[in-house]
Amino acid sequence: MRSWILCAVLVLLVTACGGDEAGEAPETTLPSTTAVLTTTPTEGETPARDVDAPPWGLDDIEMPDTPEAVAAVFAALPAEVGGLIRTDVSGRVPGAHSVEYTAVDGVVRTLSATPIAEVPAPEGRDLTPLEWLELMTGALEGFEAGSLEPGAPLAWVAAAEQADEEIAYMAAWCVPAGAWYFAVTAESPESRAELIAAFIAAAT
């Protein structure tokens, strides 16, 4: 089961090093997506959010955007999510944070936070988190939904990537002009939403 996660991560790493052979990022046009209402609100009532649907309530919280704030969120993540036990693992670049939630049958769910300044960029130029998500999206074959609006408070993308006869359900998000991007990978849409809910709880 670990192999599909590693394959999914490799897709992202390859994309980070450039888009096409000329080193240019692929053009990406995504629809703006809004959260689904679970009820029809009456006048003056705050509409309920479907936290199982993208962007899962991530646009309702203040996203951590400093090393101290991100470290505090990861320190607050629970020791167990959905019966899977937490393990802290090394980030893939300096300053990154990453946790795995692992089951005895080999199921692994991952949650990571990466400082964009440490990500290798095409032609050595500096990337914004939004540009990184755009590059990532260009490499995704199982795109589900996303919103990459430069002026929005949150940019995000969701995908279901096939890897080794398994499907890895992924999501990544960022403050477009911020300093960090965040990503999760899980074995089902429900477990992806559960992991994101744990992140939101730790951030609030």
C-alpha positions as CSV (number, residue, x, y, z in Angstrom):
1,M,0.0,0.0,0.0
2,R,2.9,2.4,0.6
3,S,3.9,2.3,-3.1
4,W,1.0,4.3,-4.3
5,I,1.8,7.1,-1.9
6,L,5.4,7.1,-3.0
7,C,4.3,7.2,-6.6
8,A,2.0,10.1,-5.9
9,V,4.8,12.0,-4.2
10,L,7.1,11.4,-7.1
11,V,4.6,13.0,-9.4
12,L,4.7,16.1,-7.4
13,L,8.5,16.2,-7.1
14,V,9.0,15.8,-10.8
15,T,6.5,18.6,-11.5
16,A,8.3,20.9,-9.0
17,C,11.4,20.7,-11.2
18,G,9.6,22.0,-14.2
19,G,6.6,21.7,-16.5
20,D,7.5,20.8,-20.1
21,E,10.9,20.2,-21.6
22,A,11.5,23.9,-21.9
23,G,11.1,24.3,-18.2
24,E,7.9,26.2,-18.4
25,A,4.9,25.5,-16.3
26,P,1.9,24.0,-18.1
27,E,-1.1,26.2,-18.6
28,T,-3.8,25.3,-16.1
29,T,-7.4,26.5,-16.2
30,L,-9.6,25.4,-13.3
31,P,-13.2,26.2,-12.5
32,S,-13.8,28.1,-9.3
33,T,-15.5,25.8,-6.8
34,T,-17.7,26.7,-3.9
35,A,-18.6,24.5,-0.9
36,V,-21.9,22.6,-1.1
37,L,-24.7,23.6,1.1
38,T,-26.1,20.8,3.3
39,T,-29.3,22.7,4.1
40,T,-31.3,25.5,2.6
41,P,-30.8,28.5,5.0
42,T,-33.6,30.7,6.0
43,E,-33.3,34.5,5.8
44,G,-30.6,35.7,8.2
45,E,-29.3,32.1,8.9
46,T,-25.7,31.2,8.3
47,P,-25.6,28.4,5.7
48,A,-24.3,25.0,6.9
49,R,-21.1,23.7,5.2
50,D,-20.6,20.2,3.8
51,V,-17.2,19.6,5.3
52,D,-16.9,16.3,3.4
53,A,-16.8,18.2,0.1
54,P,-14.0,20.4,-1.2
55,P,-12.6,22.6,0.2
56,W,-13.7,20.8,3.4
57,G,-13.9,23.9,5.5
58,L,-10.3,24.9,4.9
59,D,-11.5,28.4,3.8
60,D,-13.1,28.9,7.2
61,I,-9.9,29.0,9.2
62,E,-6.8,31.2,9.3
63,M,-4.1,29.3,7.6
64,P,-0.8,29.1,9.5
65,D,1.9,30.9,7.5
66,T,4.9,31.2,9.7
67,P,7.4,28.4,10.8
68,E,6.1,28.8,14.4
69,A,2.5,28.7,13.5
70,V,2.9,25.6,11.3
71,A,5.0,23.8,13.9
72,A,2.3,24.5,16.5
73,V,-0.4,23.0,14.2
74,F,1.6,19.8,13.6
75,A,2.3,19.6,17.3
76,A,-1.4,19.7,18.0
77,L,-2.3,17.0,15.5
78,P,-3.9,13.9,17.2
79,A,-2.0,10.8,18.0
80,E,-4.6,8.8,16.1
81,V,-7.0,9.5,13.2
82,G,-9.6,7.0,12.2
83,G,-7.9,4.2,14.1
84,L,-4.5,4.9,12.4
85,I,-1.5,5.7,14.6
86,R,0.6,8.9,14.0
87,T,4.3,8.8,13.2
88,D,6.3,12.0,12.6
89,V,8.6,11.6,9.5
90,S,11.2,13.8,7.9
91,G,10.1,16.5,5.6
92,R,11.3,16.4,2.0
93,V,12.9,19.8,2.2
94,P,14.5,21.8,5.1
95,G,11.8,23.2,7.4
96,A,9.0,20.9,6.2
97,H,6.7,19.0,8.5
98,S,5.2,15.6,7.7
99,V,3.2,13.0,9.6
100,E,2.0,9.5,8.6
101,Y,-1.0,7.7,10.0
102,T,-0.4,4.0,9.6
103,A,-2.5,0.9,10.0
104,V,-1.3,-2.7,10.6
105,D,-2.5,-3.7,7.1
106,G,-0.1,-1.1,5.5
107,V,-2.6,1.7,4.8
108,V,-0.8,5.0,5.1
109,R,-2.3,8.5,5.2
110,T,0.0,11.5,5.0
111,L,-0.2,15.1,5.9
112,S,2.6,17.6,5.1
113,A,3.5,21.3,5.2
114,T,6.2,22.6,3.0
115,P,7.9,26.1,3.0
116,I,7.7,27.2,-0.7
117,A,11.1,28.9,-0.4
118,E,12.8,25.5,-0.1
119,V,11.1,23.9,-3.1
120,P,13.4,23.5,-6.1
121,A,11.9,25.7,-8.9
122,P,12.2,25.7,-12.7
123,E,15.2,27.7,-13.9
124,G,16.0,28.6,-10.3
125,R,13.3,31.2,-10.0
126,D,11.2,31.7,-6.9
127,L,7.7,30.2,-6.8
128,T,4.7,31.3,-4.9
129,P,2.5,28.6,-3.3
130,L,-0.1,29.3,-6.0
131,E,2.4,28.7,-8.8
132,W,3.4,25.4,-7.2
133,L,-0.2,24.3,-7.1
134,E,-0.6,25.2,-10.7
135,L,2.5,23.2,-11.6
136,M,1.2,20.3,-9.5
137,T,-2.2,20.4,-11.2
138,G,-0.6,20.2,-14.6
139,A,0.8,16.7,-13.7
140,L,-2.4,15.3,-12.2
141,E,-4.3,12.8,-14.3
142,G,-7.1,12.3,-11.9
143,F,-8.1,15.9,-11.3
144,E,-11.3,16.2,-9.3
145,A,-11.9,19.8,-8.5
146,G,-9.9,23.0,-7.6
147,S,-9.8,26.7,-7.3
148,L,-6.6,28.6,-8.2
149,E,-7.7,32.2,-8.0
150,P,-4.8,34.6,-7.3
151,G,-7.0,37.0,-5.3
152,A,-8.8,34.4,-3.2
153,P,-7.9,33.7,0.4
154,L,-7.4,30.0,-0.3
155,A,-6.3,28.1,-3.4
156,W,-6.8,24.3,-3.5
157,V,-6.8,21.3,-5.7
158,A,-8.1,17.7,-5.3
159,A,-7.3,14.6,-7.3
160,A,-7.7,10.8,-7.4
161,E,-4.5,9.4,-8.8
162,Q,-4.1,5.8,-10.0
163,A,-0.9,4.2,-8.7
164,D,-0.1,0.4,-8.5
165,E,-3.7,-0.6,-9.0
166,E,-4.6,1.6,-6.0
167,I,-6.2,5.1,-6.0
168,A,-4.5,7.8,-3.9
169,Y,-6.9,10.6,-3.0
170,M,-4.9,13.8,-2.7
171,A,-5.5,17.4,-1.8
172,A,-3.2,20.4,-1.6
173,W,-4.0,23.9,-0.5
174,C,-2.3,27.3,0.2
175,V,-2.7,31.0,0.8
176,P,-1.9,32.1,-2.8
177,A,0.6,34.8,-1.7
178,G,1.7,32.9,1.5
179,A,4.9,31.1,2.3
180,W,3.6,27.5,2.7
181,Y,1.6,24.8,1.0
182,F,-0.1,21.8,2.6
183,A,-1.0,18.4,1.2
184,V,-2.7,15.2,2.2
185,T,-2.8,11.7,0.7
186,A,-5.3,9.0,1.7
187,E,-6.9,5.8,0.5
188,S,-10.4,7.1,0.2
189,P,-12.3,10.4,-0.1
190,E,-13.7,9.8,3.4
191,S,-10.2,9.3,5.0
192,R,-8.9,12.3,3.1
193,A,-11.7,14.5,4.6
194,E,-11.0,13.0,8.0
195,L,-7.4,13.9,7.8
196,I,-8.2,17.4,6.7
197,A,-10.7,17.7,9.6
198,A,-7.8,16.8,12.0
199,F,-5.7,19.6,10.4
200,I,-8.5,22.1,10.8
201,A,-9.0,21.2,14.4
202,A,-5.3,21.5,15.1
203,A,-5.2,24.9,13.4
204,T,-8.1,26.3,15.4
